[in-house]
């Protein structure tokens, strides 16, 4: 697809109670193309008053929606899936234009994955057990109520769908605040919601900033649960706001995942796959394997392989089919990542790759750092850019110790020629997900983190259960 296919337009309204309507305030948010560095559209900057109206609409819609048979809710979601699928090309070009994801990745991941997730929740809505028995007790699973969903910019439709589809399937209603960096794809979702005829108030859209709209949602007395994906610092703030009224939170936060390559692994395959994982979406992935742990005896070879793999990540216009590494989402994010690389070098890391970038666009070159101290800044902090730290270890115990030496625990990987050895190491990693020898991502498996990577789980039946309460009826 060509850049000419990206034709954004200003969106001047919110979606509340099944209708498009103007925001209460007059502010707007500029949406920028991170490759051209130009503003391409504007959306409204919602206000706390808009949040009040959206929450009231969701609260009014809750009981009728929750009372529907699960199969009927599944039918509604099925119509939404069809409406979204009809917009798949437009979704891909929109995400590429407002985020900078290369177009091939936008089709496969930014568009394909959320449709897959929605399809899974269509089936779960109709099939998941709503009742069970323990002795003389009837155990009921009931929707928690009104959900406030606050989502990030790096996978702007997938992160929305992981929350909205699960909440709706469970019988909840939703108020969504998408990221102000990538709000345009959320408008495509709500065009599909309107076309699919979901009942008024079941799902509502209020774009805006975190301090205004996000805080109003998290602290609202009629929001029964807040589901947030983003930085650990913001997740901490949301937790405090929700705790003041004893509201449930589900948090998917940062990560600093380790890719542990054992001495009997296929080194070339493990390094190449690890580099690809670290650089996916220009490194703007919370699960990115940004620490590559390799045996000290194979360290020099691993670094050479990583540099060779990094050379294949051609930078350029994300609408060019040959581009593998697009720009970062914003100038602020680019500058933040550059700052981490400078700090890493100041703390003793060696830069193995050139830092040349195109003349325009918010690019960070594919970066491989060697001689990284496991306790240094670049080995401990989430950088959120295409930056890979290669770290040596002596034996399996030391590899596990380095991998677990992090305040995060979202994802990771283990490679070994012995599946039992790989599994034994995987079980020792304090992280919510581990891929063994390149195991594929499973959108039905639970997704979430240990430690400061969050609370709760998304995806599949575990994600559905986050939006339910359990009741015991003795009889």
N, C-alpha and C positions, 0 to 999 in steps of 0.2 A: 504494500500500500504506500502511497505517496504522501508527502507533507500536505499536498493540496487537499487531501481527504480530511484533514483536521480543520474544521470550520466552526470554532467555538463562538458562542453568542452570549451576551449578558443574560443572566437569569435574575429577574427582579422580585421574585416572590418566595414565600415559604409554603410548605404543604402541611396544613393543619386541618383535622376533622374532615378529611376527604376532599379538600378544596385548596386550590392555589390562591394565596392572598398576600397582599403587601406586608412587609415587616413594619412594626410599630415605629421604629426609629428610621432615620434617614441615611444611616451610615452604610457603606459598601466595603467589600473586600476585593482587592485586585488579585486576579489569577494570572500567574506568570508562566510563560514557556521557558523552561530552564536551559534550552538550547539556544534560542534566539535572544534570550534575556529581555523579552518584550512582554508587556501586559497584553493579554489576549481576551480577557473577559472580566466581568464583575459579578459578584453575587451579594445579596443583602447581608449586612452584619446584624444578626438577630440580637435581641435584648432580653433581659429577665422577664419583661412583660410578655414577650412572645413565648418564652418557655412556660410561663403560667398558663397561657391559652393551650399550648400543645399538651401539657400534662393534664389539663382539665379534659381535653378531648380524649386522650388515652384512657383516663380514669372512667369517663362515661362509656367508652367502648368496651371496657374490660369484661364486665359480667356477661354481656351477650356473646362476645368472642370466646370466652372461657367455657360457656355453656354449650357451644357447638360440639357435635360429635367429632372426634379426632379425624375421621375420614373426610368430613366436610372441610375442616381446616386444611387438610392435605389437598383437597380439590382447589381451594383458593391458591395455595402455594404452587400447585401445578400450573395454573393459569399465569401466575407471575413468572414462573420459569420460562414458559413459552414466550411471553412478552419480552423478557430479557434476552433470550436466545435470538429473537428476531433483531436485536440491537447489538449483536456480538461484534460486528465490525466497527460500529460506532463506539462501543465501549473500549475496544483496543486502541483506536486512534485517539480517543480522548485521554486515556491514561498515558499513552506515549507523549501526547502533546503537553499535558499539565504536569507530568512527573519526570519524563525523560527515559522511561523504560524502553529498551529496543523493541521494535514492533513485533519481532518474532516471539519475544518473551511475553509481550502484552497479550498476544493471541493465546499462547499456551497457558500462561500462569495467571496474568491479571484478569483475563476473561474466562478461560476454561475452568480454573480452579473454583471460583465462586459459583459457577453453574453446577459443578460437580457437588459442591457442598450443599447447595439448595436442593438438588435432586436427592441427596441422602436424607435431608430433613423431611422431604415429602414422604418418603417411605417410613421414616421413624415416626412422623406425626400419626400415621395410620396404624403402625404396628407396635410401637413401644408400649410396654405394660403400664396400665394406669392403676391397677389394683393387685394386691397380693394378700396372703394370709399368714399370720404367725399366731398359733394357738387359737385363742378366742378373739383375736383382733383382726379386723379388716384394715389393711394398710392401703391408704390412698395417696396417690401423687397428684397434687393440685398446682396450678400455675401460681407463681409468686405475686403477680400483679403488674403494675406499671414499671417498665424497665427504662432507665436512662442509658443509652448507648453512646459512648464517646470514642471515636475511632481515629487512627493515625493516617499518615499520608503515603506510607511506603507500599502498602498493598490496599489501595483505597476502597475497592469493591469487595475483595475477599474478606477483609477485616469487618466490614459492615455485614456481609452475609453470614459470617460465623456467629454473629450476635443476633441479628434480626431474624434470620431463618429459624434459629434454635428457639428464640423467645416466642415467635409466632406459633411454631409447631407445638410448643408447650402450653399454649393458651394465654400467653401474656400479650400485652400491648406495649408499644415502643415509642419513645421520643429519641430521635437520632440527631447528634451533632457530628458531622463529618469534619475532617481536618480542613482548616482554612487554606492550606496549600493546594489541596486537590479536591475541591468540592464539586467539580463539574460532573464527574462520573456518578456522584450521588443523585444529581438531578436526573440523569438517565434512568437510574433505578426507580425514582419516584414517578417519572413518566410511565414506566412499566407498571408500577403499583396502581396508578390511576387507570391505565388501560385495562388492567386485569380485574378491576372492580372490587378491590379489597374493601371491606366495610369501612365507613368513615371513622376516623380516629384510631384505627387499629395500629397504624404506623404513621408517624409524623416527622417532618423534617424542619430543623431550625439550625441553619448554618450560623457560624459566628466564631468569636475568639474563645479561648479557654477561660480567661479571667471573667468574661461576661456570660457567655452561654454555658460553657462547661461547668463553671462554678455554680451557676443557677440550677442546673440539672442535678449535680451531685448533692447539693444542699436542700433540694426541694422536699417539703414534708410529704407530698403525695407520690414521690418516686420510691417504690418499694425495693428496688435493686438498681445498682449502678454497675454496668459492665464497661470496663475501660481497657484500651490497649494503647501503650505509649511508654514514656520514660518512667523510670523508677521514681524520680523526684516528683513528677506530677501524680503518679499513682499514690504516693505517700500523702499528698495534699487531699486527693479525693477520698482516701481512707479516713482522714480526719473529719472531713465534712460529713461523710455518711455515718461515721461513728457517733457523732453528736446526736443523731436520732435513731441509732441502733438499726441502720439499714444494711442489708447485705451488699457486699462488693465482690466482684470478680475482676481480677487484675492480671493482664498479660503484659509483662514489663520487659526490662532489658535482658541482654544475654552477652556472654563472652565465652562462646562454646569452644571446646577443645576437640581437635581431630587427632586421635591417638593412633599412630602408625607403629605397630609392633615389628620386631626384627624379622619375623617370618612372613610379613605381608608382601603382596605385589606392590613394591615401592612406587613404580612408575604410575600404575593405575591409581593408587591411593593419593599420590601427590596431585596428579592431574585433576581428579575428581574433587579433591579438597580445595584446590585453587578455584575451580568453577563454583563451588559452594560459597566460598568467601567473597567472590566477585559478583555473584548473582544480584541483579538489580542495583549495580554499582556499589555493592556492599551494604546496601540499605535494607538489611534483612536481620530481624532480631535473632534468628537461629543460625546466623552465619558462623561457620567454623573458622573463626579469626585467629585461633592459636593452633598452629600445626606442630604437634609433638612427635619427634622422630628420634630413633636410637642414635646416640652419640657416634657410634661406629659408621652410620650411614648419613651423618649430618651434611657433609659437603655435597654428596650426591643428591640428597633431597633438595638442598638449596638450588643446585643447578637445574634440577627438574622443575622446581617452582618458577624459576626465572624464565625458563623456556615456555612453560604453560602461560605465564603472564603475557608474554610477547604476542600470543594469539588473540588477546582482547583488544581488538581495534576500536579506537574511540572515534566518534563522529556523530552525524545527525542520526538520532534514534529512529527516524523513518527510513533510513537506508538499511536495506536487508543485510548488508555486510557488517554493520555496526554490532559489536558485542558488548561494549561498555558505553552507556549513555552518560549524560551529565548527572550531577547530584541534584536534589530537588530544589535547592535554593542557594543563593550566594552565601547566606549565613552557614548553611551546612557545609558547603565547600571550604569556607574559611576555617570552620571548626576542625574539619578533618586535616587540613594542612597544618593547623596548630598542633595536633597530636603527632603528626609525622615529625615536625621540627622538635617537639619535646622528646620523642623517642630517640632521635639522633643525638640530642644533647645528653641523654641518659645512657648513651653507649651503643645504641643499635646501629647496625650498618645497613645503608640503603643499597639494595642489589639491583634495582631497576631504574631506568631513566624517568625523570619527572616532567618530560615534555608533554604539553597538552594542546588541543586545538586553540585557535585564536579567539573563538567565542564559545560560550556555553560554560556552565558551572562544573567544569571537569576536575577530577582528581585522577591522575594516572594510576594504572594498576601497579600497586606498590607491594614489594616483598622486602621485609626487614629481617636480617639475621643478627646474631649475637644479642638476642633479646633476653634480658634478665626476667625470669618469671614473675618477679614482684614489681617490675617497672610499670610505669603508667600505661604504655601501649599494650602490656600483657594483662592489665587489670581493668581498664576502663573500656566501655563500649564506644567504639569510634564511629561506627555507622557510615563507613565508606570503604572503598576497595583497598584495604590495608591488611596484609597478612603477616603475622609474626611467627617465625620459625624458631622452635625452642628444642634443644637436645635433652635427652634423658638417659639414665643408665640402665634401669631395669623396669619391670612392670610396676613395682611398688612406687618407684619414683614418678613414673608417668601418671599414675593415679593421683598421687599427692599433688603434682603440679596442676593436673586437670581440675581437682577439687579445690585448689587454692584460689577461690574467687567468691565474691559476694553474690554472684549470679549462679543459676543452675537451670537453664532453659533447654539446651540441646547439646549434642555432641556426637562423636563418631569413634568407632574402633575398627581397625583393620588387622587381620591376622590370617595366616594360612591354616590355622587350626580354629574351626568354628567354636569349639568348647572353650578354648583360651580366650577368644574374643568375647564370648558371652560372659565369662567370669569377670573380665575387666569391665564390661558394660554394666554389670550389676553393681560394681563398686563406685561407679560415677554418680555423684549427687546431682542429678539433672533429670528433668521431666521426660526427655526423649533421647534415645541413642540409636544411631544407624550403624549396623554392623555390615562391613564389607560392601557399602554402597546400597543398603536396603532402601527401597523406594518410599517416598512420603505416602502415608496412608491417611486420607481425609476422613476416615471413620474412626481412627484411633484417637485417644485423648491427647490434647495438646495443652501444655501449660508448664509452669516451672516450679522449681524448688527455691528456697532462700529468697533473695530479693528479686527474683524473676517473676514473682507473682503469687496469686491465690486463685484456686479453682482451675477448671479445665474447660476447653472449648472442643468442638467437633464431636460428631457421633453421639451415641447415647449418653456419654459422660457430659457433653456440652448441653444436651437437652435437660439433663437432671439439674444442672446449675440453675435453671429457671423454674424449678419446681420446689414445692414444700411437701413434707411428708406428714400425713395425718394418720393417727391410730384410732379406730373406732372399735371399742370393746362391746361384745354382744354375747 
